Amino acid sequence: TQSRSSAASDVYKRQGLTLVNGYSKEDGGAIRGSGAGSLKLADTNIKDSVSGGDGGGIGMVDSGDVELERSTLSGCRAEGVGGGISIRQGGALALGSSTIVDCTAGADGGGIAMAESGALSLTYSAVSNSTAANTGGGARFDSSASIATLVQSNMSGNRAASASAFYY
């Protein structure tokens, strides 16, 4: 697990990472971010990571933006929300040509969970075959002041007790 605290202007960029079997008792099974910085990943695979809190693959705790390009999160699991990715308190998420697949959340947002967060943008991306115990098998977007944009993206095969594809 990699943890990073950052100032508002910090940008943490990586390309070509493969992270497998990450584990955290808290948030962020593979990557945990805190602070108002940005995380930008390209050509990255995060697989089979587990969080005892939120964000099985990536957990952004105190805002911070996440941008994924040509990347895959698969088989990640969170005991809380966001089996693949969890972002809360002001952060935004942008996926471009990326996939979140076979992720599981013990509460909400099997693939993606965003609470009190900024914009969600999926472009040429897929969230599929993910499961949440409560709402939003594919994604749970819980912020009345923000915008969710999906452009030529696919949410399929997701499961939840309520709103299996997308809960907004």
Secondary structure, DSSP 8 states (H G I E B T S, - for coil): -EEEEE-TT-EEEEES-EEES-EESSS-SSEEEEES-EEEEES-EEES-EESSS-SSEEE-SS-EEEEES-EEES-EESSS-SSEEEESS--EEEES-EEES-EESSS-SSEEEES---EEEES-EEES-EEEEE-SSEEEE-TTS-EEEES-EEES-EEEE-SSEE-
